[in-house]
Amino acid sequence: MDIYSEFRGRPPSPTLTQKSLEKKHRTQSIEQSVENFLQNQQDKEDSGIITYRTYRSKRNVLINLLIPYLKTKGITKTRQINDDTFSDYIIYRKNKSKLTINKEIKAIKNYLNEWLLKKRLIEPEVVMNKKLFPPVRIQMSDLMSNPPITDRDWKTINTEIRRWVKESTNNPNHRSHLWRTVFWTFTLVMKNGGFRPEELMKLKWNQIEIVDVGRITETKKLEEIEELRSEGIEIEDDGTIDDGGWVDSTKSIGREQRLISYITVTSSKTGSIREVPTNSGSVFVRFKDYLNKYYQDHYSNRQVMGNGLVFGNINNEGKPYSYSMYGIYWSRIIGRVKDKLEGNKFTDENYTVYSMRSTFVTNKLIEGLDIFLLSQITGHDVKSLMKHYERMDIRKRSEEIIKIDYGKRRKDQPVINLFDN
């Protein structure tokens, strides 16, 4: 209408011009725009478009970091954000790792692009500026934020967790012992299967299949035969039982039980489904028995159900414990034994919850597990696996490199020329 009025030789309508300018230069308080954006993200999380972890991460960055940072710059409105706003963000976060800063910048850029730009609450030139944030150069040493745990340190940590669980045995608040047992079991399963924490938090009992792959050993067979004979039961040397019906003759004498578990999980990142075999079968059996005993003591009419969460909070309708609880109590355990830990020799970074996943990957690589198989069971492509999780201590495979075949005479290998006339 403004252009039409100009062609007609009349001055443009003041009302239309004012509305156009207001639309072009509209702004909003930083707090309100962040609140609106997070509500949009929560709707996406409720619809399954993004994961809760993604939503939680964005919320933490925007509320706890972005808003305070902008206040230090005197910025309270969205259109006050300009090309120089984030020039010293890295300095503001100087005590954090480069990987952490990189993730924060990614979350802020998402807010700028997916919300402020689309809602016309910021100048497009600002968002399009490739130098809006200083570059964060990631080096290999920066990828050690979740270092694998050494065998010695894992024994120290696991022993402390068990001591911590035992401390709450006589606690009048039974919820304390339940949570500590959940936490202990959670760490055992994660370390033995290389799962992401979020995957185990969503794991249900009907996603676990336990198989006994035990075998008969001669030592155990002789021990059991001797024990049964001491009870007056006639047993032939081949293990045949003549017990008159007192002993279950279908039981295999000398058989050692070994329970493995096949765990089906859905990747928290890609949504793909994968099955992971682990040596945690006996862990799950023990944990299930513990939970049923807990139900019996406190909720007599309930028991573990197949569609229930393995690591759910019984005292909160079986809902998962918060992710932050695992991180907080892991830090407390590490704090209790920090003077006993030798640490990972390749980095000064502390062990984290994710270190158990790194430990699984590193141990399997040292054992020589095929990297493509490892990629399949961990839900990572090979490139990402090697870049982010491989922390191989070459000394543990040094024999493969420095091996010398003593006593073997080297023989010249004759070459056959197919075209020799």
C-alpha positions in Angstrom: 0.0 0.0 0.0 2.9 2.3 0.7 4.3 1.8 -2.8 0.9 2.2 -4.4 0.4 5.5 -2.5 3.8 6.7 -3.8 2.8 5.9 -7.4 -0.4 7.8 -6.9 1.6 10.8 -5.8 0.2 10.9 -2.3 2.3 10.5 0.9 2.2 7.0 2.4 -0.2 6.2 5.2 1.4 7.0 8.6 -0.5 4.2 10.2 0.8 1.6 7.7 4.4 2.9 7.9 4.3 2.7 11.7 3.0 -0.8 11.7 5.6 -1.9 9.1 8.4 -0.4 11.2 7.1 -2.0 14.4 6.9 -5.4 12.7 10.4 -5.0 11.2 11.9 -3.9 14.5 9.8 -5.7 17.1 11.6 -7.0 20.1 11.0 -8.9 23.3 12.6 -9.4 26.7 15.3 -12.1 26.8 13.6 -13.9 29.7 10.2 -14.0 27.9 11.7 -15.2 24.6 13.7 -17.9 26.3 10.6 -19.0 28.2 8.6 -19.2 25.0 11.3 -21.1 23.2 11.6 -23.6 26.0 7.9 -24.2 26.0 8.1 -24.9 22.3 11.0 -27.4 23.0 9.0 -29.1 25.8 6.1 -29.6 23.4 8.6 -31.2 21.0 9.9 -33.4 23.7 6.4 -34.5 24.7 5.7 -35.4 21.1 8.9 -37.4 20.8 10.5 -35.1 18.3 13.5 -34.4 20.6 14.7 -36.3 23.7 14.3 -35.2 27.2 18.1 -35.0 27.4 18.2 -32.5 24.6 15.5 -30.4 26.1 17.2 -30.5 29.5 20.5 -29.5 28.0 19.0 -26.5 26.2 17.1 -25.4 29.2 20.2 -25.5 31.4 22.3 -23.5 28.9 19.7 -20.8 28.2 18.5 -20.2 31.8 21.7 -20.8 33.8 24.2 -19.4 31.3 22.8 -17.3 28.4 20.5 -15.0 30.5 23.2 -14.2 33.1 25.8 -13.7 30.4 23.6 -11.2 28.5 22.9 -9.3 31.7 26.6 -8.8 32.2 26.6 -7.2 28.8 23.6 -5.0 29.7 21.3 -6.8 27.2 17.7 -7.2 28.2 16.0 -7.2 24.8 16.4 -9.5 21.9 17.2 -6.8 19.3 20.1 -5.6 21.5 22.0 -8.7 20.5 24.6 -7.6 17.9 27.8 -8.9 16.2 29.9 -8.2 19.2 27.6 -9.7 21.9 29.3 -13.1 22.1 32.9 -12.0 21.3 34.1 -12.8 24.8 31.8 -15.7 25.7 34.8 -18.1 25.8 36.5 -15.9 28.3 33.2 -15.8 30.4 33.4 -19.7 30.4 37.2 -19.9 30.7 37.2 -22.6 33.4 35.2 -25.1 31.3 36.3 -27.6 28.8 36.3 -26.8 25.1 33.8 -29.6 24.5 31.4 -28.1 27.1 31.7 -24.6 25.6 31.1 -26.0 22.1 27.9 -27.7 23.3 26.7 -24.5 24.9 27.4 -22.4 21.8 25.4 -25.0 19.7 22.4 -24.6 22.1 22.6 -20.8 21.9 22.8 -20.8 18.1 19.8 -23.1 18.0 17.8 -20.6 20.1 18.9 -17.7 17.8 18.2 -19.5 14.6 15.1 -21.5 15.4 13.3 -18.9 17.5 14.5 -15.3 17.4 15.2 -15.3 13.7 11.9 -17.1 12.8 9.9 -14.8 15.1 11.7 -11.8 13.7 13.0 -10.8 17.1 16.6 -10.2 16.0 18.4 -8.7 13.0 19.0 -11.5 10.4 22.5 -10.2 9.7 23.5 -11.0 13.3 22.4 -14.6 13.2 24.0 -15.1 9.7 27.3 -13.8 10.9 29.7 -16.7 10.9 32.0 -14.9 13.3 29.3 -14.3 15.9 31.1 -16.7 18.3 34.9 -17.0 18.5 36.0 -20.4 17.1 36.6 -23.2 19.6 39.3 -25.5 18.3 38.9 -29.0 19.5 42.1 -31.1 19.9 42.5 -34.8 20.6 43.4 -34.0 24.2 40.0 -32.2 24.6 38.2 -35.4 23.8 39.2 -37.0 27.1 36.4 -35.4 29.1 35.1 -38.9 30.1 38.3 -40.9 30.6 38.0 -44.6 30.9 38.5 -46.0 34.4 41.6 -48.1 35.1 41.0 -51.6 36.5 42.5 -50.7 39.8 40.4 -47.5 40.1 37.2 -49.4 39.2 37.9 -51.9 42.0 38.3 -48.9 44.4 35.2 -47.2 43.2 33.0 -50.3 43.2 34.2 -51.2 46.7 33.3 -47.7 47.9 29.8 -47.9 46.3 29.2 -51.3 48.1 30.4 -49.8 51.4 28.1 -46.8 50.8 25.1 -49.2 50.1 25.9 -51.1 53.3 26.0 -47.9 55.4 22.3 -47.4 54.7 21.2 -50.9 55.7 19.8 -49.9 59.1 18.7 -46.4 58.0 15.1 -45.9 59.2 14.4 -44.3 55.9 14.1 -47.4 53.7 14.1 -45.2 50.5 17.8 -44.4 51.1 18.9 -48.1 50.9 16.6 -48.6 47.8 18.2 -45.7 45.9 21.8 -46.8 46.8 21.0 -50.3 45.6 19.5 -48.9 42.4 22.6 -46.7 41.9 25.0 -49.6 42.5 23.2 -51.9 40.1 23.0 -49.1 37.5 26.8 -48.7 37.5 27.5 -52.4 37.2 25.2 -52.8 34.2 26.5 -49.6 32.5 30.1 -50.6 32.9 29.5 -54.1 31.7 27.4 -53.1 28.6 28.7 -49.7 27.6 25.2 -48.2 27.6 24.3 -44.5 27.7 22.8 -43.5 31.0 19.6 -42.4 29.3 19.2 -45.8 27.7 19.3 -47.6 31.1 16.9 -45.1 32.7 14.3 -46.1 30.1 15.1 -49.9 30.3 12.1 -52.2 31.1 12.3 -55.7 32.5 10.7 -57.2 29.4 13.6 -55.9 27.4 16.0 -58.3 29.2 16.4 -61.9 28.3 18.6 -64.0 30.6 20.3 -67.2 29.4 22.3 -69.8 31.3 25.4 -70.7 29.2 27.2 -72.5 32.1 29.2 -75.6 31.6 30.1 -78.8 33.5 33.6 -78.7 35.1 35.4 -81.7 36.4 36.5 -80.0 39.6 32.9 -78.9 40.6 31.6 -82.3 39.6 33.9 -84.1 41.9 33.1 -81.7 44.7 29.4 -82.2 44.4 29.7 -86.0 44.1 31.8 -86.0 47.3 29.2 -83.8 49.1 26.3 -86.0 48.0 28.1 -89.2 49.1 28.8 -87.6 52.5 25.0 -87.4 52.8 24.6 -91.1 52.2 23.5 -90.8 48.5 24.9 -93.5 46.2 26.6 -92.0 43.1 28.5 -93.8 40.5 31.8 -92.3 39.2 30.0 -91.3 36.0 27.6 -89.1 38.0 24.7 -91.5 37.9 22.5 -91.0 41.0 20.8 -93.8 42.9 19.0 -91.7 45.5 15.7 -93.3 45.9 14.0 -90.0 44.9 15.7 -87.8 47.5 17.8 -85.8 44.9 16.6 -84.2 41.7 18.2 -86.6 39.2 17.6 -84.1 36.4 20.1 -81.7 37.9 23.5 -81.8 36.1 26.2 -82.6 38.7 29.2 -80.3 38.3 27.5 -77.7 36.2 28.6 -74.2 36.9 25.9 -71.6 36.3 26.8 -68.6 34.1 24.0 -66.1 33.4 24.3 -63.7 30.5 21.7 -61.1 29.6 20.6 -59.9 26.2 19.4 -56.3 26.6 17.4 -54.5 24.0 17.7 -50.8 24.1 16.7 -47.8 22.0 19.4 -45.3 21.2 18.8 -42.0 22.9 20.5 -40.2 20.0 19.4 -42.0 16.8 16.3 -43.9 17.9 17.7 -47.1 16.5 17.1 -50.4 18.4 20.0 -52.7 19.2 20.6 -55.8 21.3 23.6 -56.0 23.7 24.8 -59.2 25.3 26.4 -58.7 28.7 27.6 -60.7 31.7 25.1 -59.0 34.0 22.6 -61.9 34.2 23.2 -62.6 37.8 23.1 -58.9 38.6 19.6 -58.6 37.2 18.4 -61.7 39.0 19.8 -60.4 42.4 18.3 -57.0 41.8 14.9 -58.4 40.9 14.8 -60.5 44.0 15.8 -57.4 46.1 13.0 -55.3 44.6 10.4 -58.0 45.2 11.6 -58.3 48.8 11.2 -54.5 49.0 7.7 -54.7 47.6 6.9 -57.4 50.1 8.1 -55.3 53.0 6.5 -52.0 52.0 3.8 -52.7 49.3 2.5 -56.2 50.0 0.2 -56.4 47.0 2.8 -55.5 44.4 5.8 -57.1 42.6 8.2 -56.5 39.7 6.3 -56.4 36.4 7.6 -56.9 32.9 6.5 -53.5 31.7 8.1 -51.7 34.7 11.3 -49.7 34.5 14.3 -51.6 35.8 15.7 -48.5 37.5 12.4 -46.9 38.3 11.6 -45.3 41.7 9.2 -47.7 43.4 8.2 -44.9 45.8 7.3 -42.6 43.0 5.0 -44.8 40.8 8.0 -46.4 39.2 9.1 -43.2 37.4 12.8 -42.9 36.6 15.1 -41.1 39.0 16.4 -37.8 37.6 19.6 -37.9 35.5 21.1 -35.3 37.8 20.8 -37.7 40.8 23.2 -40.2 39.1 25.7 -37.4 38.4 25.5 -35.9 41.9 26.0 -39.2 43.7 28.7 -40.4 41.3 30.6 -37.2 42.2 30.1 -37.9 45.9 31.5 -41.4 45.5 34.5 -40.1 43.6 35.0 -37.4 46.3 35.1 -40.1 49.0 38.0 -42.0 47.2 39.7 -39.3 45.3 42.9 -39.7 47.3 43.0 -43.4 46.5 42.5 -43.1 42.7 45.5 -43.2 40.3 43.5 -41.6 37.5 43.9 -42.0 33.8 47.5 -41.3 32.7 46.4 -39.6 29.5 44.4 -36.8 31.1 43.8 -34.9 34.3 40.0 -35.0 33.8 37.9 -36.6 36.6 36.0 -39.8 36.0 32.3 -39.2 35.2 29.2 -41.3 34.8 30.0 -41.5 31.1 33.5 -42.9 32.0 31.8 -46.3 32.5 30.8 -46.3 28.8 34.3 -45.2 27.8 35.7 -48.0 30.0 33.6 -50.6 28.2 34.7 -49.5 24.8 38.4 -49.2 25.7 38.4 -52.6 27.3 36.8 -54.3 24.3 39.3 -52.7 22.0 42.2 -53.9 24.1 40.7 -57.4 24.1 40.7 -57.3 20.3 36.9 -57.2 19.8 36.1 -56.4 16.1 35.5 -52.6 16.0 32.5 -53.0 13.6 30.8 -55.4 16.1 31.7 -52.9 18.9 30.1 -50.1 16.8 26.9 -52.1 16.5 26.5 -52.9 20.2 27.3 -49.4 21.4 25.2 -47.6 18.8 28.1 -45.5 17.4 29.6 -45.3 13.9 33.2 -46.4 13.7 34.5 -42.9 13.1 32.8 -41.5 16.2 33.8 -44.5 18.2 37.5 -43.9 17.5 37.3 -40.2 17.9 35.4 -39.9 21.2 35.7 -43.2 23.0 38.9 -45.0 22.1 41.4 -44.6 25.0 43.6 -47.6 24.3 46.6 -48.1 26.6 49.1 -49.6 24.1 51.1 -51.3 26.8 48.3 -53.8 27.3 48.8 -55.0 23.8 52.6 -54.5 23.6 53.2 -58.2 23.2 51.6 -58.1 19.8 54.1 -55.5 18.7 57.3 -56.6 20.3 56.8 -60.3 20.0 59.9 -62.3 18.9 59.7 -65.9 17.7 62.7 -67.5 19.4 64.1 -70.7 17.9 62.5 -70.3 14.6 64.7 -70.1 11.5 63.6 -67.6 9.0 63.1 -69.2 5.6 63.3 -67.5 2.3 60.0 -67.7 0.5 60.4 -68.6 -3.2 58.6 -66.4 -5.6 56.9 -68.0 -8.5 56.9 -66.0 -11.7 53.9 -66.9 -13.8 55.4 -65.5 -16.9 58.9 -67.1 -16.7 59.7 -68.7 -20.1 
